[in-house]
Amino acid sequence: MKRRNFIKQTSAFTGLAALVQQPLLAQQSSPTANFPVVISTWKNEKANEAAWASLQKTGRALDAVEAGARVPEADPNDTSVGYGGFPDRDGHVTLDACIMDEKGNAGSVTFLEHIMHPISVARAVMEKTPHVMLSGEGALEFALAQGFKKENLLTETAKKAWLEWKKESKYEPKINIERHDTIGVLALGTKGEVSGACTTSGLAFKMHGRVGDSPVIGAAVFCDDEVGGACATGLGEFVLKTLGSFLIVELMRNGRTPQQACEEAIMRIVKRYDYKTFQIGYLAINKKGDHGAYAIQKGFNYTLTKEGVTKVIESDYYMK
Ligand code: GLY
């Protein structure tokens, strides 16, 4: 069997929410439309539920992807995003995030410390500055000026893991070792418009100053309202070297389905690089609400929410 789907209904809350929320959606979109829809990397049911709840309030995909990304950012048990994220090899938690809306607006932050919600800072960069990307100290200054709170994001658990790692001190990315990696979220809003977001603490115990794909528009996230959107997770260096999300959207523009486009973007990596020791997963959605996913290795999964029902689905992959 080429693809195995593991479906898990979320809590009774989700089912109840679906019943309560349906009438609003029915007013705002055609009964046959394949949107609104939320899709995110890995097993992120709570993020999707928050995104879905946001869609009930404003209907806007941009609000939904931000709301979804904020969930793992605030979760101390999530060791690869925001608060609780594993630090770099010098013990600093440094965060990367980006966001893009249906109009082609984009914002991002890189190498940001001490702020729980980099995705909201990225949105503020997009909406309140003439720039796309702010980095490091400048991003922190901007965040504080915008009213974001300065916090210690290094949890005791993350600090302990870092101190353990320091004993061996091997800088070696591993495949799927964490509960999940970077979250990328895509949504079609109630008008069918597309937005995307991505947020991460990056590679665990990375070099100080290392920035991955997650804050780079075109690498971790790309949206074009004529076509759809794509997002990435995994070892960012290879997403950066192939600009995977932009590539997927362009492939869809030229007629590929979301699934075909994700597969072709993975093949660009497989053909050029020694892919056997790392993981990349791509997700894509087109304007009809069709989605696709593909990864290099076994183990990538993603979360889909449609009509208030959330499912975790195992992605197909290249390395059988
Ligand atoms: N994809 C996350 C990172 O490489 O930083």
Boltz pocket constraint, residues with backbone or C-beta under 6 A from the ligand:
constraints:
  - pocket:
      binder: B
      contacts: [[A, 182], [A, 200], [A, 201], [A, 202], [A, 203], [A, 211], [A, 212], [A, 213], [A, 214], [A, 232], [A, 233], [A, 234], [A, 235], [A, 236], [A, 237]]
      max_distance: 6.0
